[in-house]
């Protein structure tokens, strides 16, 4: 019976977090949620994220993400970020990294996509975008 319950929990997790993973939550502090297909889910350490997800952090909360290409993104308290597009297929020379920080703070360090195809990296903010050329940066979007 314990094995059946464990299997059911595992199946539920796959259904909720199913889809192609583009990043993993490495560190989570406080309350962090992801909006996916109109549903809000709590993000915990080890949660997989997908293209199209919208991350939201509450007061005194933060999340650190590592993307499949090694890019690192930290999102601070009271922030909202949309993971617009992500594609990392070096075998077929296909790359795309596109995120939008709608409000709050974020720190970013580009990974392999930033080195192999810097023109395919877009970090958007409400008043424009930030060009990525293998750099690290911190950005704060005020409401």
PyMOL CGO cylinders between C-alpha atoms (Angstrom):
from pymol import cmd
from pymol.cgo import CYLINDER

trace = [
    CYLINDER, 0.00, 0.00, 0.00, 2.86, 2.42, 0.82, 0.3, 1, 1, 1, 1, 1, 1,
    CYLINDER, 2.86, 2.42, 0.82, 4.38, 1.76, -2.61, 0.3, 1, 1, 1, 1, 1, 1,
    CYLINDER, 4.38, 1.76, -2.61, 1.07, 2.49, -4.31, 0.3, 1, 1, 1, 1, 1, 1,
    CYLINDER, 1.07, 2.49, -4.31, 0.71, 5.80, -2.46, 0.3, 1, 1, 1, 1, 1, 1,
    CYLINDER, 0.71, 5.80, -2.46, 4.28, 6.77, -3.34, 0.3, 1, 1, 1, 1, 1, 1,
    CYLINDER, 4.28, 6.77, -3.34, 3.68, 5.88, -6.98, 0.3, 1, 1, 1, 1, 1, 1,
    CYLINDER, 3.68, 5.88, -6.98, 0.52, 8.01, -7.06, 0.3, 1, 1, 1, 1, 1, 1,
    CYLINDER, 0.52, 8.01, -7.06, 2.36, 10.98, -5.58, 0.3, 1, 1, 1, 1, 1, 1,
    CYLINDER, 2.36, 10.98, -5.58, 5.13, 10.58, -8.15, 0.3, 1, 1, 1, 1, 1, 1,
    CYLINDER, 5.13, 10.58, -8.15, 2.60, 10.42, -11.00, 0.3, 1, 1, 1, 1, 1, 1,
    CYLINDER, 2.60, 10.42, -11.00, 0.88, 13.56, -9.71, 0.3, 1, 1, 1, 1, 1, 1,
    CYLINDER, 0.88, 13.56, -9.71, 4.19, 15.41, -9.60, 0.3, 1, 1, 1, 1, 1, 1,
    CYLINDER, 4.19, 15.41, -9.60, 4.95, 14.40, -13.19, 0.3, 1, 1, 1, 1, 1, 1,
    CYLINDER, 4.95, 14.40, -13.19, 1.53, 15.62, -14.33, 0.3, 1, 1, 1, 1, 1, 1,
    CYLINDER, 1.53, 15.62, -14.33, 1.89, 18.94, -12.52, 0.3, 1, 1, 1, 1, 1, 1,
    CYLINDER, 1.89, 18.94, -12.52, 5.50, 19.53, -13.50, 0.3, 1, 1, 1, 1, 1, 1,
    CYLINDER, 5.50, 19.53, -13.50, 5.35, 17.63, -16.82, 0.3, 1, 1, 1, 1, 1, 1,
    CYLINDER, 5.35, 17.63, -16.82, 6.60, 19.15, -20.05, 0.3, 1, 1, 1, 1, 1, 1,
    CYLINDER, 6.60, 19.15, -20.05, 10.06, 20.05, -21.21, 0.3, 1, 1, 1, 1, 1, 1,
    CYLINDER, 10.06, 20.05, -21.21, 12.27, 21.37, -18.44, 0.3, 1, 1, 1, 1, 1, 1,
    CYLINDER, 12.27, 21.37, -18.44, 14.39, 24.40, -19.32, 0.3, 1, 1, 1, 1, 1, 1,
    CYLINDER, 14.39, 24.40, -19.32, 15.68, 25.23, -15.83, 0.3, 1, 1, 1, 1, 1, 1,
    CYLINDER, 15.68, 25.23, -15.83, 15.71, 23.98, -12.28, 0.3, 1, 1, 1, 1, 1, 1,
    CYLINDER, 15.71, 23.98, -12.28, 15.15, 25.91, -9.05, 0.3, 1, 1, 1, 1, 1, 1,
    CYLINDER, 15.15, 25.91, -9.05, 18.43, 25.53, -7.16, 0.3, 1, 1, 1, 1, 1, 1,
    CYLINDER, 18.43, 25.53, -7.16, 17.59, 27.78, -4.21, 0.3, 1, 1, 1, 1, 1, 1,
    CYLINDER, 17.59, 27.78, -4.21, 14.22, 28.94, -2.92, 0.3, 1, 1, 1, 1, 1, 1,
    CYLINDER, 14.22, 28.94, -2.92, 13.68, 31.34, -0.02, 0.3, 1, 1, 1, 1, 1, 1,
    CYLINDER, 13.68, 31.34, -0.02, 10.18, 32.19, 1.18, 0.3, 1, 1, 1, 1, 1, 1,
    CYLINDER, 10.18, 32.19, 1.18, 7.15, 31.93, -1.09, 0.3, 1, 1, 1, 1, 1, 1,
    CYLINDER, 7.15, 31.93, -1.09, 7.79, 31.57, -4.80, 0.3, 1, 1, 1, 1, 1, 1,
    CYLINDER, 7.79, 31.57, -4.80, 5.09, 30.58, -7.25, 0.3, 1, 1, 1, 1, 1, 1,
    CYLINDER, 5.09, 30.58, -7.25, 4.96, 29.76, -10.92, 0.3, 1, 1, 1, 1, 1, 1,
    CYLINDER, 4.96, 29.76, -10.92, 1.94, 30.46, -13.08, 0.3, 1, 1, 1, 1, 1, 1,
    CYLINDER, 1.94, 30.46, -13.08, 1.62, 27.77, -15.72, 0.3, 1, 1, 1, 1, 1, 1,
    CYLINDER, 1.62, 27.77, -15.72, -1.43, 27.34, -17.95, 0.3, 1, 1, 1, 1, 1, 1,
    CYLINDER, -1.43, 27.34, -17.95, -3.50, 29.56, -15.65, 0.3, 1, 1, 1, 1, 1, 1,
    CYLINDER, -3.50, 29.56, -15.65, -2.62, 27.57, -12.51, 0.3, 1, 1, 1, 1, 1, 1,
    CYLINDER, -2.62, 27.57, -12.51, -0.37, 28.72, -9.67, 0.3, 1, 1, 1, 1, 1, 1,
    CYLINDER, -0.37, 28.72, -9.67, 2.07, 26.16, -8.26, 0.3, 1, 1, 1, 1, 1, 1,
    CYLINDER, 2.07, 26.16, -8.26, 4.54, 26.53, -5.40, 0.3, 1, 1, 1, 1, 1, 1,
    CYLINDER, 4.54, 26.53, -5.40, 8.18, 26.41, -6.42, 0.3, 1, 1, 1, 1, 1, 1,
    CYLINDER, 8.18, 26.41, -6.42, 10.49, 24.38, -4.19, 0.3, 1, 1, 1, 1, 1, 1,
    CYLINDER, 10.49, 24.38, -4.19, 14.14, 23.46, -4.49, 0.3, 1, 1, 1, 1, 1, 1,
    CYLINDER, 14.14, 23.46, -4.49, 14.42, 21.05, -7.42, 0.3, 1, 1, 1, 1, 1, 1,
    CYLINDER, 14.42, 21.05, -7.42, 11.29, 22.27, -9.25, 0.3, 1, 1, 1, 1, 1, 1,
    CYLINDER, 11.29, 22.27, -9.25, 11.53, 22.15, -13.04, 0.3, 1, 1, 1, 1, 1, 1,
    CYLINDER, 11.53, 22.15, -13.04, 10.55, 25.24, -15.01, 0.3, 1, 1, 1, 1, 1, 1,
    CYLINDER, 10.55, 25.24, -15.01, 9.26, 25.48, -18.56, 0.3, 1, 1, 1, 1, 1, 1,
    CYLINDER, 9.26, 25.48, -18.56, 9.13, 28.05, -21.34, 0.3, 1, 1, 1, 1, 1, 1,
    CYLINDER, 9.13, 28.05, -21.34, 6.07, 30.21, -20.83, 0.3, 1, 1, 1, 1, 1, 1,
    CYLINDER, 6.07, 30.21, -20.83, 6.17, 30.02, -17.03, 0.3, 1, 1, 1, 1, 1, 1,
    CYLINDER, 6.17, 30.02, -17.03, 5.69, 33.22, -15.04, 0.3, 1, 1, 1, 1, 1, 1,
    CYLINDER, 5.69, 33.22, -15.04, 7.59, 33.33, -11.74, 0.3, 1, 1, 1, 1, 1, 1,
    CYLINDER, 7.59, 33.33, -11.74, 6.41, 35.47, -8.84, 0.3, 1, 1, 1, 1, 1, 1,
    CYLINDER, 6.41, 35.47, -8.84, 8.17, 36.06, -5.55, 0.3, 1, 1, 1, 1, 1, 1,
    CYLINDER, 8.17, 36.06, -5.55, 6.55, 37.53, -2.45, 0.3, 1, 1, 1, 1, 1, 1,
    CYLINDER, 6.55, 37.53, -2.45, 8.01, 39.73, 0.32, 0.3, 1, 1, 1, 1, 1, 1,
    CYLINDER, 8.01, 39.73, 0.32, 11.32, 38.43, 1.69, 0.3, 1, 1, 1, 1, 1, 1,
    CYLINDER, 11.32, 38.43, 1.69, 11.43, 35.74, -1.01, 0.3, 1, 1, 1, 1, 1, 1,
    CYLINDER, 11.43, 35.74, -1.01, 13.90, 34.83, -3.75, 0.3, 1, 1, 1, 1, 1, 1,
    CYLINDER, 13.90, 34.83, -3.75, 14.70, 32.05, -6.19, 0.3, 1, 1, 1, 1, 1, 1,
    CYLINDER, 14.70, 32.05, -6.19, 17.87, 30.98, -7.95, 0.3, 1, 1, 1, 1, 1, 1,
    CYLINDER, 17.87, 30.98, -7.95, 17.57, 29.18, -11.29, 0.3, 1, 1, 1, 1, 1, 1,
    CYLINDER, 17.57, 29.18, -11.29, 20.07, 27.26, -13.37, 0.3, 1, 1, 1, 1, 1, 1,
    CYLINDER, 20.07, 27.26, -13.37, 19.16, 26.81, -17.02, 0.3, 1, 1, 1, 1, 1, 1,
    CYLINDER, 19.16, 26.81, -17.02, 20.12, 23.83, -19.19, 0.3, 1, 1, 1, 1, 1, 1,
    CYLINDER, 20.12, 23.83, -19.19, 22.96, 25.79, -20.84, 0.3, 1, 1, 1, 1, 1, 1,
    CYLINDER, 22.96, 25.79, -20.84, 24.42, 26.83, -17.47, 0.3, 1, 1, 1, 1, 1, 1,
    CYLINDER, 24.42, 26.83, -17.47, 22.92, 30.34, -17.40, 0.3, 1, 1, 1, 1, 1, 1,
    CYLINDER, 22.92, 30.34, -17.40, 22.18, 31.46, -13.84, 0.3, 1, 1, 1, 1, 1, 1,
    CYLINDER, 22.18, 31.46, -13.84, 19.31, 33.75, -12.90, 0.3, 1, 1, 1, 1, 1, 1,
    CYLINDER, 19.31, 33.75, -12.90, 18.45, 35.00, -9.40, 0.3, 1, 1, 1, 1, 1, 1,
    CYLINDER, 18.45, 35.00, -9.40, 15.14, 36.75, -8.82, 0.3, 1, 1, 1, 1, 1, 1,
    CYLINDER, 15.14, 36.75, -8.82, 14.63, 38.91, -5.72, 0.3, 1, 1, 1, 1, 1, 1,
    CYLINDER, 14.63, 38.91, -5.72, 11.64, 39.73, -3.51, 0.3, 1, 1, 1, 1, 1, 1,
    CYLINDER, 11.64, 39.73, -3.51, 8.41, 41.15, -4.96, 0.3, 1, 1, 1, 1, 1, 1,
    CYLINDER, 8.41, 41.15, -4.96, 9.44, 40.25, -8.50, 0.3, 1, 1, 1, 1, 1, 1,
    CYLINDER, 9.44, 40.25, -8.50, 7.68, 38.89, -11.57, 0.3, 1, 1, 1, 1, 1, 1,
    CYLINDER, 7.68, 38.89, -11.57, 9.52, 37.28, -14.46, 0.3, 1, 1, 1, 1, 1, 1,
    CYLINDER, 9.52, 37.28, -14.46, 8.24, 35.57, -17.57, 0.3, 1, 1, 1, 1, 1, 1,
    CYLINDER, 8.24, 35.57, -17.57, 10.31, 32.83, -19.17, 0.3, 1, 1, 1, 1, 1, 1,
    CYLINDER, 10.31, 32.83, -19.17, 9.19, 33.64, -22.73, 0.3, 1, 1, 1, 1, 1, 1,
    CYLINDER, 9.19, 33.64, -22.73, 11.29, 31.26, -24.83, 0.3, 1, 1, 1, 1, 1, 1,
    CYLINDER, 11.29, 31.26, -24.83, 14.16, 28.88, -24.33, 0.3, 1, 1, 1, 1, 1, 1,
    CYLINDER, 14.16, 28.88, -24.33, 15.88, 26.61, -26.81, 0.3, 1, 1, 1, 1, 1, 1,
    CYLINDER, 15.88, 26.61, -26.81, 19.26, 24.97, -26.34, 0.3, 1, 1, 1, 1, 1, 1,
    CYLINDER, 19.26, 24.97, -26.34, 20.10, 22.41, -29.02, 0.3, 1, 1, 1, 1, 1, 1,
    CYLINDER, 20.10, 22.41, -29.02, 23.81, 22.75, -29.80, 0.3, 1, 1, 1, 1, 1, 1,
    CYLINDER, 23.81, 22.75, -29.80, 23.80, 19.61, -31.99, 0.3, 1, 1, 1, 1, 1, 1,
    CYLINDER, 23.80, 19.61, -31.99, 21.54, 21.40, -34.50, 0.3, 1, 1, 1, 1, 1, 1,
    CYLINDER, 21.54, 21.40, -34.50, 22.86, 24.92, -33.76, 0.3, 1, 1, 1, 1, 1, 1,
    CYLINDER, 22.86, 24.92, -33.76, 19.49, 26.08, -32.37, 0.3, 1, 1, 1, 1, 1, 1,
    CYLINDER, 19.49, 26.08, -32.37, 19.44, 28.63, -29.55, 0.3, 1, 1, 1, 1, 1, 1,
    CYLINDER, 19.44, 28.63, -29.55, 16.93, 31.02, -28.00, 0.3, 1, 1, 1, 1, 1, 1,
    CYLINDER, 16.93, 31.02, -28.00, 16.88, 32.65, -24.55, 0.3, 1, 1, 1, 1, 1, 1,
    CYLINDER, 16.88, 32.65, -24.55, 14.16, 35.24, -23.97, 0.3, 1, 1, 1, 1, 1, 1,
    CYLINDER, 14.16, 35.24, -23.97, 12.95, 36.42, -20.56, 0.3, 1, 1, 1, 1, 1, 1,
    CYLINDER, 12.95, 36.42, -20.56, 11.07, 39.48, -19.34, 0.3, 1, 1, 1, 1, 1, 1,
    CYLINDER, 11.07, 39.48, -19.34, 11.50, 41.01, -15.88, 0.3, 1, 1, 1, 1, 1, 1,
    CYLINDER, 11.50, 41.01, -15.88, 8.13, 42.73, -15.40, 0.3, 1, 1, 1, 1, 1, 1,
    CYLINDER, 8.13, 42.73, -15.40, 8.94, 44.05, -11.90, 0.3, 1, 1, 1, 1, 1, 1,
    CYLINDER, 8.94, 44.05, -11.90, 11.46, 43.56, -9.13, 0.3, 1, 1, 1, 1, 1, 1,
    CYLINDER, 11.46, 43.56, -9.13, 15.13, 42.64, -9.21, 0.3, 1, 1, 1, 1, 1, 1,
    CYLINDER, 15.13, 42.64, -9.21, 17.19, 40.02, -10.99, 0.3, 1, 1, 1, 1, 1, 1,
    CYLINDER, 17.19, 40.02, -10.99, 20.83, 39.08, -11.34, 0.3, 1, 1, 1, 1, 1, 1,
    CYLINDER, 20.83, 39.08, -11.34, 21.91, 37.20, -14.47, 0.3, 1, 1, 1, 1, 1, 1,
    CYLINDER, 21.91, 37.20, -14.47, 25.01, 35.43, -15.71, 0.3, 1, 1, 1, 1, 1, 1,
    CYLINDER, 25.01, 35.43, -15.71, 24.89, 34.03, -19.21, 0.3, 1, 1, 1, 1, 1, 1,
    CYLINDER, 24.89, 34.03, -19.21, 25.81, 30.44, -19.96, 0.3, 1, 1, 1, 1, 1, 1,
    CYLINDER, 25.81, 30.44, -19.96, 26.65, 28.67, -23.21, 0.3, 1, 1, 1, 1, 1, 1,
    CYLINDER, 26.65, 28.67, -23.21, 23.94, 30.37, -25.28, 0.3, 1, 1, 1, 1, 1, 1,
    CYLINDER, 23.94, 30.37, -25.28, 25.49, 33.74, -24.41, 0.3, 1, 1, 1, 1, 1, 1,
    CYLINDER, 25.49, 33.74, -24.41, 28.87, 32.51, -25.65, 0.3, 1, 1, 1, 1, 1, 1,
    CYLINDER, 28.87, 32.51, -25.65, 27.72, 30.55, -28.72, 0.3, 1, 1, 1, 1, 1, 1,
    CYLINDER, 27.72, 30.55, -28.72, 24.91, 32.82, -29.94, 0.3, 1, 1, 1, 1, 1, 1,
    CYLINDER, 24.91, 32.82, -29.94, 24.81, 36.10, -27.98, 0.3, 1, 1, 1, 1, 1, 1,
    CYLINDER, 24.81, 36.10, -27.98, 22.38, 37.59, -30.53, 0.3, 1, 1, 1, 1, 1, 1,
    CYLINDER, 22.38, 37.59, -30.53, 19.83, 34.95, -29.47, 0.3, 1, 1, 1, 1, 1, 1,
    CYLINDER, 19.83, 34.95, -29.47, 19.72, 36.15, -25.84, 0.3, 1, 1, 1, 1, 1, 1,
    CYLINDER, 19.72, 36.15, -25.84, 17.08, 38.73, -24.88, 0.3, 1, 1, 1, 1, 1, 1,
    CYLINDER, 17.08, 38.73, -24.88, 16.60, 40.04, -21.36, 0.3, 1, 1, 1, 1, 1, 1,
    CYLINDER, 16.60, 40.04, -21.36, 13.62, 42.35, -21.52, 0.3, 1, 1, 1, 1, 1, 1,
    CYLINDER, 13.62, 42.35, -21.52, 12.47, 45.02, -19.08, 0.3, 1, 1, 1, 1, 1, 1,
    CYLINDER, 12.47, 45.02, -19.08, 9.41, 47.30, -19.44, 0.3, 1, 1, 1, 1, 1, 1,
    CYLINDER, 9.41, 47.30, -19.44, 11.38, 50.15, -21.01, 0.3, 1, 1, 1, 1, 1, 1,
    CYLINDER, 11.38, 50.15, -21.01, 13.56, 48.12, -23.41, 0.3, 1, 1, 1, 1, 1, 1,
    CYLINDER, 13.56, 48.12, -23.41, 15.96, 45.20, -23.41, 0.3, 1, 1, 1, 1, 1, 1,
    CYLINDER, 15.96, 45.20, -23.41, 19.46, 44.43, -22.22, 0.3, 1, 1, 1, 1, 1, 1,
    CYLINDER, 19.46, 44.43, -22.22, 22.00, 43.07, -24.70, 0.3, 1, 1, 1, 1, 1, 1,
    CYLINDER, 22.00, 43.07, -24.70, 23.93, 40.06, -23.46, 0.3, 1, 1, 1, 1, 1, 1,
    CYLINDER, 23.93, 40.06, -23.46, 27.54, 39.61, -24.41, 0.3, 1, 1, 1, 1, 1, 1,
    CYLINDER, 27.54, 39.61, -24.41, 28.84, 37.08, -21.91, 0.3, 1, 1, 1, 1, 1, 1,
    CYLINDER, 28.84, 37.08, -21.91, 28.27, 39.44, -19.02, 0.3, 1, 1, 1, 1, 1, 1,
    CYLINDER, 28.27, 39.44, -19.02, 26.90, 39.45, -15.54, 0.3, 1, 1, 1, 1, 1, 1,
    CYLINDER, 26.90, 39.45, -15.54, 24.46, 42.12, -14.48, 0.3, 1, 1, 1, 1, 1, 1,
    CYLINDER, 24.46, 42.12, -14.48, 21.89, 43.18, -11.91, 0.3, 1, 1, 1, 1, 1, 1,
    CYLINDER, 21.89, 43.18, -11.91, 18.68, 44.94, -12.89, 0.3, 1, 1, 1, 1, 1, 1,
    CYLINDER, 18.68, 44.94, -12.89, 15.92, 46.57, -10.83, 0.3, 1, 1, 1, 1, 1, 1,
    CYLINDER, 15.92, 46.57, -10.83, 12.53, 47.33, -12.37, 0.3, 1, 1, 1, 1, 1, 1,
    CYLINDER, 12.53, 47.33, -12.37, 10.42, 49.72, -10.33, 0.3, 1, 1, 1, 1, 1, 1,
    CYLINDER, 10.42, 49.72, -10.33, 6.65, 49.97, -10.69, 0.3, 1, 1, 1, 1, 1, 1,
]
cmd.load_cgo(trace, "trace")
